[in-house]
Amino acid sequence: MVARRWPRAAVPPRSAGRPGWTLSGRLLVVSVILALVGPPLALAGSPPARAAAGPGVVETAYGPLGSADRDLLIRVRLAGLWEIPAGELAQERGTTEEIRQIGQFIAEEHTELDARVREVAEALGVALPDQPHPDHQVFLQRLRDRTGEEFDRAFIQLLREAHGQIYPLIAYVRAGTQNDLIRQFTDACEEFVARHMAYLESSGLVDWLHIPPPPEPAGAPSRFLASAPAGVDPTLIWLLLAVAAVTGTVTTIRTIRPR
């Protein structure tokens, strides 16, 4: 912003015998003030920058589609391909009404979510798998090989671990995606996965010793999640007060000292 220039006639003349501040004094005060207010002003005046398009990003009618967006669609599809039959197995082999009901809920809701992911993928031109991942086929076979309470525990544990792994991925994609359709889809995914974890945990069979704990707090700096109190450093405030006091004393001495 261009500084306003007053007309020469509007500038009051200096009183005789009252010299103004020296250049060095002005620079010192200005430097301290800039140190205090410079960073916040720069931060407030900086417009949010849009993330640069990385490798694998393509433009769609709903906004940029990145590799993480496509990966989430594929993972949700893969989850449905094994968790739907796993839920159906629980309806057949669960030893309690609660386990059978959890299996029914998960199978039905994953069927609904699977229909959504196929619809979104088609709109965005993303190819989805038609067969369960080899690791998931191992999980299904493990369930088929178990009966009784052993089946109950395996069913609850396998699905709770699987939902716990995809839950943070949904949050990461939701926080960073620039695609409107993916953003809507992640909102739906978060609701389904959170509800399924609650179903599974309500059984009381989750072995928490095999559930990974939350990650340690990130050390990356953030102006929104700062660990230190916000505000101006007190040292700078004291420095400004000291400069003002010294400057005022020097000015007073020069004013009253006979010439």
ZADO-1210 file (C-alpha; in nm, 4 decimals, padded with zeros to 6 digits):
<atoms>
<atom x="00.0000" y="00.0000" z="00.0000" code="MET" pos="1"/>
<atom x="00.1362" y="00.3382" z="-00.0966" code="VAL" pos="2"/>
<atom x="00.2014" y="00.5602" z="00.2047" code="ALA" pos="3"/>
<atom x="-00.0031" y="00.8776" z="00.2206" code="ARG" pos="4"/>
<atom x="00.2025" y="01.1959" z="00.1596" code="ARG" pos="5"/>
<atom x="00.0851" y="01.5069" z="00.3437" code="TRP" pos="6"/>
<atom x="00.1134" y="01.8469" z="00.1690" code="PRO" pos="7"/>
<atom x="00.4076" y="02.0430" z="00.2924" code="ARG" pos="8"/>
<atom x="00.1791" y="02.3153" z="00.4316" code="ALA" pos="9"/>
<atom x="00.0025" y="02.0570" z="00.6525" code="ALA" pos="10"/>
<atom x="00.3231" y="01.9480" z="00.8261" code="VAL" pos="11"/>
<atom x="00.3620" y="02.1497" z="01.1493" code="PRO" pos="12"/>
<atom x="00.6992" y="02.3243" z="01.1784" code="PRO" pos="13"/>
<atom x="00.9368" y="02.2046" z="01.4491" code="ARG" pos="14"/>
<atom x="00.9639" y="02.4229" z="01.7556" code="SER" pos="15"/>
<atom x="01.2909" y="02.5996" z="01.7982" code="ALA" pos="16"/>
<atom x="01.5303" y="02.4219" z="02.0294" code="GLY" pos="17"/>
<atom x="01.3453" y="02.0832" z="01.9927" code="ARG" pos="18"/>
<atom x="01.5441" y="01.8730" z="01.7579" code="PRO" pos="19"/>
<atom x="01.3700" y="01.5722" z="01.6046" code="GLY" pos="20"/>
<atom x="01.4780" y="01.2145" z="01.6361" code="TRP" pos="21"/>
<atom x="01.8005" y="01.1138" z="01.4738" code="THR" pos="22"/>
<atom x="01.7926" y="00.8739" z="01.1794" code="LEU" pos="23"/>
<atom x="01.9470" y="00.5964" z="01.3870" code="SER" pos="24"/>
<atom x="01.6819" y="00.6395" z="01.6548" code="GLY" pos="25"/>
<atom x="01.4025" y="00.6173" z="01.4004" code="ARG" pos="26"/>
<atom x="01.5474" y="00.3062" z="01.2423" code="LEU" pos="27"/>
<atom x="01.5815" y="00.1390" z="01.5807" code="LEU" pos="28"/>
<atom x="01.2190" y="00.2011" z="01.6738" code="VAL" pos="29"/>
<atom x="01.0925" y="00.0976" z="01.3293" code="VAL" pos="30"/>
<atom x="01.2922" y="-00.2252" z="01.3402" code="SER" pos="31"/>
<atom x="01.1480" y="-00.3164" z="01.6800" code="VAL" pos="32"/>
<atom x="00.7924" y="-00.2427" z="01.5637" code="ILE" pos="33"/>
<atom x="00.8433" y="-00.4526" z="01.2517" code="LEU" pos="34"/>
<atom x="00.9740" y="-00.7359" z="01.4631" code="ALA" pos="35"/>
<atom x="00.6541" y="-00.7210" z="01.6665" code="LEU" pos="36"/>
<atom x="00.3906" y="-00.6839" z="01.3961" code="VAL" pos="37"/>
<atom x="00.5655" y="-00.8022" z="01.0834" code="GLY" pos="38"/>
<atom x="00.4927" y="-01.1770" z="01.0944" code="PRO" pos="39"/>
<atom x="00.1221" y="-01.1482" z="01.1890" code="PRO" pos="40"/>
<atom x="00.0632" y="-00.8898" z="00.9154" code="LEU" pos="41"/>
<atom x="00.2350" y="-01.1055" z="00.6595" code="ALA" pos="42"/>
<atom x="00.0320" y="-01.4047" z="00.7713" code="LEU" pos="43"/>
<atom x="-00.2988" y="-01.2229" z="00.7611" code="ALA" pos="44"/>
<atom x="-00.2331" y="-01.0722" z="00.4200" code="GLY" pos="45"/>
<atom x="-00.1293" y="-01.3953" z="00.2515" code="SER" pos="46"/>
<atom x="-00.4107" y="-01.5534" z="00.0515" code="PRO" pos="47"/>
<atom x="-00.4506" y="-01.9326" z="00.0858" code="PRO" pos="48"/>
<atom x="-00.2513" y="-02.0980" z="-00.1868" code="ALA" pos="49"/>
<atom x="-00.3988" y="-02.3861" z="-00.3804" code="ARG" pos="50"/>
<atom x="-00.1932" y="-02.7018" z="-00.3712" code="ALA" pos="51"/>
<atom x="00.0014" y="-02.7583" z="-00.6876" code="ALA" pos="52"/>
<atom x="-00.1136" y="-03.0478" z="-00.9014" code="ALA" pos="53"/>
<atom x="00.1084" y="-03.3447" z="-00.8285" code="GLY" pos="54"/>
<atom x="00.1786" y="-03.6564" z="-01.0309" code="PRO" pos="55"/>
<atom x="-00.1306" y="-03.8546" z="-01.1175" code="GLY" pos="56"/>
<atom x="-00.3717" y="-03.5644" z="-01.0701" code="VAL" pos="57"/>
<atom x="-00.6372" y="-03.5350" z="-01.3402" code="VAL" pos="58"/>
<atom x="-00.9062" y="-03.2751" z="-01.3889" code="GLU" pos="59"/>
<atom x="-01.2683" y="-03.3884" z="-01.3636" code="THR" pos="60"/>
<atom x="-01.6064" y="-03.2167" z="-01.3668" code="ALA" pos="61"/>
<atom x="-01.5958" y="-03.2299" z="-00.9858" code="TYR" pos="62"/>
<atom x="-01.2457" y="-03.0900" z="-00.9411" code="GLY" pos="63"/>
<atom x="-00.8924" y="-03.2366" z="-00.9412" code="PRO" pos="64"/>
<atom x="-00.8731" y="-03.6095" z="-00.8722" code="LEU" pos="65"/>
<atom x="-00.5505" y="-03.7254" z="-00.7096" code="GLY" pos="66"/>
<atom x="-00.3910" y="-04.0624" z="-00.6489" code="SER" pos="67"/>
<atom x="-00.5067" y="-04.0673" z="-00.2848" code="ALA" pos="68"/>
<atom x="-00.8646" y="-04.0110" z="-00.4010" code="ASP" pos="69"/>
<atom x="-00.8484" y="-04.3064" z="-00.6384" code="ARG" pos="70"/>
<atom x="-00.6751" y="-04.5218" z="-00.3769" code="ASP" pos="71"/>
<atom x="-00.9580" y="-04.4611" z="-00.1304" code="LEU" pos="72"/>
<atom x="-01.2206" y="-04.5696" z="-00.3847" code="LEU" pos="73"/>
<atom x="-01.0278" y="-04.8896" z="-00.4541" code="ILE" pos="74"/>
<atom x="-00.9799" y="-04.9667" z="-00.0845" code="ARG" pos="75"/>
<atom x="-01.3461" y="-04.9147" z="-00.0042" code="VAL" pos="76"/>
<atom x="-01.4410" y="-05.1434" z="-00.2907" code="ARG" pos="77"/>
<atom x="-01.1948" y="-05.4095" z="-00.1697" code="LEU" pos="78"/>
<atom x="-01.3333" y="-05.3801" z="00.1827" code="ALA" pos="79"/>
<atom x="-01.6836" y="-05.4525" z="00.0585" code="GLY" pos="80"/>
<atom x="-01.5704" y="-05.7511" z="-00.1447" code="LEU" pos="81"/>
<atom x="-01.4670" y="-05.9419" z="00.1686" code="TRP" pos="82"/>
<atom x="-01.6615" y="-05.7816" z="00.4513" code="GLU" pos="83"/>
<atom x="-01.9984" y="-05.8476" z="00.2875" code="ILE" pos="84"/>
<atom x="-01.9377" y="-06.2255" z="00.2739" code="PRO" pos="85"/>
<atom x="-01.7792" y="-06.2080" z="00.6207" code="ALA" pos="86"/>
<atom x="-02.0976" y="-06.0521" z="00.7560" code="GLY" pos="87"/>
<atom x="-02.3034" y="-06.3215" z="00.5843" code="GLU" pos="88"/>
<atom x="-02.0872" y="-06.5888" z="00.7484" code="LEU" pos="89"/>
<atom x="-02.1494" y="-06.4261" z="01.0862" code="ALA" pos="90"/>
<atom x="-02.5244" y="-06.4487" z="01.0285" code="GLN" pos="91"/>
<atom x="-02.4860" y="-06.8237" z="00.9734" code="GLU" pos="92"/>
<atom x="-02.2173" y="-06.9163" z="01.2287" code="ARG" pos="93"/>
<atom x="-02.2469" y="-06.6604" z="01.5067" code="GLY" pos="94"/>
<atom x="-02.3111" y="-06.8301" z="01.8405" code="THR" pos="95"/>
<atom x="-02.5206" y="-06.5442" z="01.9786" code="THR" pos="96"/>
<atom x="-02.7977" y="-06.3278" z="01.8458" code="GLU" pos="97"/>
<atom x="-02.5731" y="-06.0252" z="01.8948" code="GLU" pos="98"/>
<atom x="-02.2973" y="-06.1626" z="01.6687" code="ILE" pos="99"/>
<atom x="-02.5491" y="-06.2640" z="01.4046" code="ARG" pos="100"/>
<atom x="-02.7092" y="-05.9202" z="01.4157" code="GLN" pos="101"/>
<atom x="-02.3701" y="-05.7454" z="01.3857" code="ILE" pos="102"/>
<atom x="-02.2978" y="-05.9602" z="01.0819" code="GLY" pos="103"/>
<atom x="-02.6316" y="-05.8647" z="00.9292" code="GLN" pos="104"/>
<atom x="-02.5781" y="-05.4928" z="00.9855" code="PHE" pos="105"/>
<atom x="-02.2276" y="-05.4988" z="00.8393" code="ILE" pos="106"/>
<atom x="-02.3279" y="-05.7034" z="00.5343" code="ALA" pos="107"/>
<atom x="-02.6280" y="-05.4824" z="00.4563" code="GLU" pos="108"/>
<atom x="-02.4516" y="-05.1509" z="00.5103" code="GLU" pos="109"/>
<atom x="-02.1424" y="-05.2559" z="00.3156" code="HIS" pos="110"/>
<atom x="-02.3718" y="-05.3534" z="00.0300" code="THR" pos="111"/>
<atom x="-02.5101" y="-05.0006" z="00.0357" code="GLU" pos="112"/>
<atom x="-02.1614" y="-04.8472" z="00.0571" code="LEU" pos="113"/>
<atom x="-02.0416" y="-05.0724" z="-00.2248" code="ASP" pos="114"/>
<atom x="-02.3173" y="-04.9386" z="-00.4485" code="ALA" pos="115"/>
<atom x="-02.2070" y="-04.5833" z="-00.3667" code="ARG" pos="116"/>
<atom x="-01.8399" y="-04.6434" z="-00.4366" code="VAL" pos="117"/>
<atom x="-01.9182" y="-04.8001" z="-00.7742" code="ARG" pos="118"/>
<atom x="-02.1364" y="-04.5022" z="-00.8634" code="GLU" pos="119"/>
<atom x="-01.8672" y="-04.2502" z="-00.7645" code="VAL" pos="120"/>
<atom x="-01.5947" y="-04.4443" z="-00.9431" code="ALA" pos="121"/>
<atom x="-01.7972" y="-04.4551" z="-01.2623" code="GLU" pos="122"/>
<atom x="-01.8585" y="-04.0800" z="-01.2501" code="ALA" pos="123"/>
<atom x="-01.4849" y="-04.0152" z="-01.2029" code="LEU" pos="124"/>
<atom x="-01.3599" y="-04.2776" z="-01.4468" code="GLY" pos="125"/>
<atom x="-01.1827" y="-04.4929" z="-01.1853" code="VAL" pos="126"/>
<atom x="-01.1525" y="-04.8673" z="-01.2501" code="ALA" pos="127"/>
<atom x="-01.2407" y="-05.0843" z="-00.9499" code="LEU" pos="128"/>
<atom x="-01.1424" y="-05.4451" z="-00.8731" code="PRO" pos="129"/>
<atom x="-01.3951" y="-05.7276" z="-00.9008" code="ASP" pos="130"/>
<atom x="-01.2240" y="-05.9811" z="-00.6732" code="GLN" pos="131"/>
<atom x="-01.1136" y="-05.9608" z="-00.3091" code="PRO" pos="132"/>
<atom x="-00.7488" y="-05.8852" z="-00.2427" code="HIS" pos="133"/>
<atom x="-00.5398" y="-06.2005" z="-00.1791" code="PRO" pos="134"/>
<atom x="-00.4910" y="-06.0993" z="00.1852" code="ASP" pos="135"/>
<atom x="-00.8651" y="-06.0627" z="00.2257" code="HIS" pos="136"/>
<atom x="-00.9216" y="-06.4035" z="00.0739" code="GLN" pos="137"/>
<atom x="-00.6978" y="-06.5403" z="00.3489" code="VAL" pos="138"/>
<atom x="-00.9145" y="-06.3658" z="00.6087" code="PHE" pos="139"/>
<atom x="-01.2305" y="-06.5180" z="00.4617" code="LEU" pos="140"/>
<atom x="-01.0763" y="-06.8630" z="00.4597" code="GLN" pos="141"/>
<atom x="-00.9721" y="-06.8187" z="00.8222" code="ARG" pos="142"/>
<atom x="-01.3331" y="-06.7468" z="00.9113" code="LEU" pos="143"/>
<atom x="-01.4612" y="-07.0434" z="00.7126" code="ARG" pos="144"/>
<atom x="-01.2243" y="-07.2694" z="00.9040" code="ASP" pos="145"/>
<atom x="-01.3610" y="-07.1622" z="01.2442" code="ARG" pos="146"/>
<atom x="-01.6767" y="-07.2420" z="01.4335" code="THR" pos="147"/>
<atom x="-01.8328" y="-07.1604" z="01.7682" code="GLY" pos="148"/>
<atom x="-01.6823" y="-06.8952" z="01.9917" code="GLU" pos="149"/>
<atom x="-01.3564" y="-06.9169" z="01.7985" code="GLU" pos="150"/>
<atom x="-01.5426" y="-06.7920" z="01.4937" code="PHE" pos="151"/>
<atom x="-01.7047" y="-06.5109" z="01.6944" code="ASP" pos="152"/>
<atom x="-01.3699" y="-06.3809" z="01.8171" code="ARG" pos="153"/>
<atom x="-01.2015" y="-06.4099" z="01.4779" code="ALA" pos="154"/>
<atom x="-01.4886" y="-06.2317" z="01.3034" code="PHE" pos="155"/>
<atom x="-01.4940" y="-05.9420" z="01.5506" code="ILE" pos="156"/>
<atom x="-01.1168" y="-05.9005" z="01.5627" code="GLN" pos="157"/>
<atom x="-01.0492" y="-05.9179" z="01.1893" code="LEU" pos="158"/>
<atom x="-01.3187" y="-05.6686" z="01.1004" code="LEU" pos="159"/>
<atom x="-01.2362" y="-05.4312" z="01.3859" code="ARG" pos="160"/>
<atom x="-00.8697" y="-05.4199" z="01.2793" code="GLU" pos="161"/>
<atom x="-00.9700" y="-05.3646" z="00.9159" code="ALA" pos="162"/>
<atom x="-01.2041" y="-05.0767" z="01.0005" code="HIS" pos="163"/>
<atom x="-00.9421" y="-04.9200" z="01.2242" code="GLY" pos="164"/>
<atom x="-00.6928" y="-04.9128" z="00.9379" code="GLN" pos="165"/>
<atom x="-00.9170" y="-04.7459" z="00.6823" code="ILE" pos="166"/>
<atom x="-01.0726" y="-04.4946" z="00.9247" code="TYR" pos="167"/>
<atom x="-00.7701" y="-04.2561" z="00.9385" code="PRO" pos="168"/>
<atom x="-00.7236" y="-04.2885" z="00.5615" code="LEU" pos="169"/>
<atom x="-01.0755" y="-04.1545" z="00.5117" code="ILE" pos="170"/>
<atom x="-00.9937" y="-03.8581" z="00.7350" code="ALA" pos="171"/>
<atom x="-00.6705" y="-03.7785" z="00.5491" code="TYR" pos="172"/>
<atom x="-00.8436" y="-03.7840" z="00.2110" code="VAL" pos="173"/>
<atom x="-01.1355" y="-03.5793" z="00.3430" code="ARG" pos="174"/>
<atom x="-00.8986" y="-03.3141" z="00.4797" code="ALA" pos="175"/>
<atom x="-00.6969" y="-03.2705" z="00.1614" code="GLY" pos="176"/>
<atom x="-00.9035" y="-03.3676" z="-00.1412" code="THR" pos="177"/>
<atom x="-00.9959" y="-03.0960" z="-00.3897" code="GLN" pos="178"/>
<atom x="-01.2653" y="-03.3097" z="-00.5514" code="ASN" pos="179"/>
<atom x="-01.6245" y="-03.2295" z="-00.4522" code="ASP" pos="180"/>
<atom x="-01.7562" y="-03.5792" z="-00.5228" code="LEU" pos="181"/>
<atom x="-01.4787" y="-03.7448" z="-00.3217" code="ILE" pos="182"/>
<atom x="-01.5454" y="-03.5025" z="-00.0366" code="ARG" pos="183"/>
<atom x="-01.9112" y="-03.6081" z="-00.0241" code="GLN" pos="184"/>
<atom x="-01.8151" y="-03.9740" z="-00.0480" code="PHE" pos="185"/>
<atom x="-01.5684" y="-03.9538" z="00.2409" code="THR" pos="186"/>
<atom x="-01.8406" y="-03.8029" z="00.4604" code="ASP" pos="187"/>
<atom x="-02.0553" y="-04.1096" z="00.3951" code="ALA" pos="188"/>
<atom x="-01.7610" y="-04.3455" z="00.4477" code="CYS" pos="189"/>
<atom x="-01.6775" y="-04.1916" z="00.7837" code="GLU" pos="190"/>
<atom x="-02.0330" y="-04.2489" z="00.9058" code="GLU" pos="191"/>
<atom x="-02.0372" y="-04.6122" z="00.7932" code="PHE" pos="192"/>
<atom x="-01.6953" y="-04.7033" z="00.9337" code="VAL" pos="193"/>
<atom x="-01.7495" y="-04.5299" z="01.2682" code="ALA" pos="194"/>
<atom x="-02.0832" y="-04.7078" z="01.3066" code="ARG" pos="195"/>
<atom x="-01.9317" y="-05.0454" z="01.2185" code="HIS" pos="196"/>
<atom x="-01.6544" y="-05.0029" z="01.4745" code="MET" pos="197"/>
<atom x="-01.9227" y="-04.9299" z="01.7359" code="ALA" pos="198"/>
<atom x="-02.1103" y="-05.2481" z="01.6347" code="TYR" pos="199"/>
<atom x="-01.7989" y="-05.4609" z="01.6651" code="LEU" pos="200"/>
<atom x="-01.6843" y="-05.3055" z="01.9932" code="GLU" pos="201"/>
<atom x="-02.0284" y="-05.3563" z="02.1493" code="SER" pos="202"/>
<atom x="-01.9655" y="-05.7331" z="02.1400" code="SER" pos="203"/>
<atom x="-01.6977" y="-05.7020" z="02.4083" code="GLY" pos="204"/>
<atom x="-01.4734" y="-05.9408" z="02.2110" code="LEU" pos="205"/>
<atom x="-01.2203" y="-05.6912" z="02.0718" code="VAL" pos="206"/>
<atom x="-00.8657" y="-05.7812" z="02.1756" code="ASP" pos="207"/>
<atom x="-00.7263" y="-05.4321" z="02.2318" code="TRP" pos="208"/>
<atom x="-00.3713" y="-05.5617" z="02.2670" code="LEU" pos="209"/>
<atom x="-00.3766" y="-05.6201" z="01.8903" code="HIS" pos="210"/>
<atom x="-00.5253" y="-05.2810" z="01.8035" code="ILE" pos="211"/>
<atom x="-00.2480" y="-05.0312" z="01.7143" code="PRO" pos="212"/>
<atom x="-00.2476" y="-04.7322" z="01.9512" code="PRO" pos="213"/>
<atom x="-00.2868" y="-04.3776" z="01.8175" code="PRO" pos="214"/>
<atom x="00.0304" y="-04.2303" z="01.6667" code="PRO" pos="215"/>
<atom x="00.2469" y="-03.9990" z="01.8719" code="GLU" pos="216"/>
<atom x="00.1700" y="-03.6272" z="01.8391" code="PRO" pos="217"/>
<atom x="00.3077" y="-03.4877" z="01.5151" code="ALA" pos="218"/>
<atom x="00.6021" y="-03.2524" z="01.5466" code="GLY" pos="219"/>
<atom x="00.5209" y="-03.0495" z="01.2372" code="ALA" pos="220"/>
<atom x="00.4592" y="-02.6809" z="01.3178" code="PRO" pos="221"/>
<atom x="00.1053" y="-02.5558" z="01.2773" code="SER" pos="222"/>
<atom x="-00.0359" y="-02.2095" z="01.3285" code="ARG" pos="223"/>
<atom x="-00.3727" y="-02.3681" z="01.4139" code="PHE" pos="224"/>
<atom x="-00.2478" y="-02.6371" z="01.6555" code="LEU" pos="225"/>
<atom x="00.0327" y="-02.4514" z="01.8282" code="ALA" pos="226"/>
<atom x="00.1605" y="-02.6008" z="02.1530" code="SER" pos="227"/>
<atom x="00.2917" y="-02.2652" z="02.2753" code="ALA" pos="228"/>
<atom x="00.0576" y="-01.9820" z="02.3824" code="PRO" pos="229"/>
<atom x="-00.0368" y="-01.7417" z="02.1079" code="ALA" pos="230"/>
<atom x="00.0627" y="-01.3769" z="02.1222" code="GLY" pos="231"/>
<atom x="00.3697" y="-01.1563" z="02.1141" code="VAL" pos="232"/>
<atom x="00.6899" y="-01.2623" z="02.2832" code="ASP" pos="233"/>
<atom x="00.7154" y="-01.0719" z="02.6173" code="PRO" pos="234"/>
<atom x="01.0856" y="-01.0096" z="02.5514" code="THR" pos="235"/>
<atom x="00.9988" y="-00.7992" z="02.2479" code="LEU" pos="236"/>
<atom x="00.7479" y="-00.5999" z="02.4508" code="ILE" pos="237"/>
<atom x="01.0088" y="-00.5192" z="02.7159" code="TRP" pos="238"/>
<atom x="01.2574" y="-00.4278" z="02.4438" code="LEU" pos="239"/>
<atom x="01.0093" y="-00.1853" z="02.2894" code="LEU" pos="240"/>
<atom x="00.9397" y="-00.0268" z="02.6287" code="LEU" pos="241"/>
<atom x="01.3117" y="00.0108" z="02.6963" code="ALA" pos="242"/>
<atom x="01.3714" y="00.1770" z="02.3588" code="VAL" pos="243"/>
<atom x="01.0797" y="00.4127" z="02.4191" code="ALA" pos="244"/>
<atom x="01.2119" y="00.5034" z="02.7650" code="ALA" pos="245"/>
<atom x="01.5643" y="00.5723" z="02.6385" code="VAL" pos="246"/>
<atom x="01.4366" y="00.7738" z="02.3447" code="THR" pos="247"/>
<atom x="01.2081" y="00.9786" z="02.5674" code="GLY" pos="248"/>
<atom x="01.4911" y="01.0523" z="02.8121" code="THR" pos="249"/>
<atom x="01.7277" y="01.1648" z="02.5367" code="VAL" pos="250"/>
<atom x="01.4607" y="01.3858" z="02.3826" code="THR" pos="251"/>
<atom x="01.3810" y="01.5466" z="02.7197" code="THR" pos="252"/>
<atom x="01.7479" y="01.6186" z="02.7933" code="ILE" pos="253"/>
<atom x="01.7977" y="01.7765" z="02.4512" code="ARG" pos="254"/>
<atom x="01.4849" y="01.9847" z="02.4985" code="THR" pos="255"/>
<atom x="01.5710" y="02.1377" z="02.8366" code="ILE" pos="256"/>
<atom x="01.9478" y="02.1648" z="02.7864" code="ARG" pos="257"/>
<atom x="02.0509" y="02.5230" z="02.7075" code="PRO" pos="258"/>
<atom x="02.2050" y="02.5657" z="02.3623" code="ARG" pos="259"/>
</atoms>
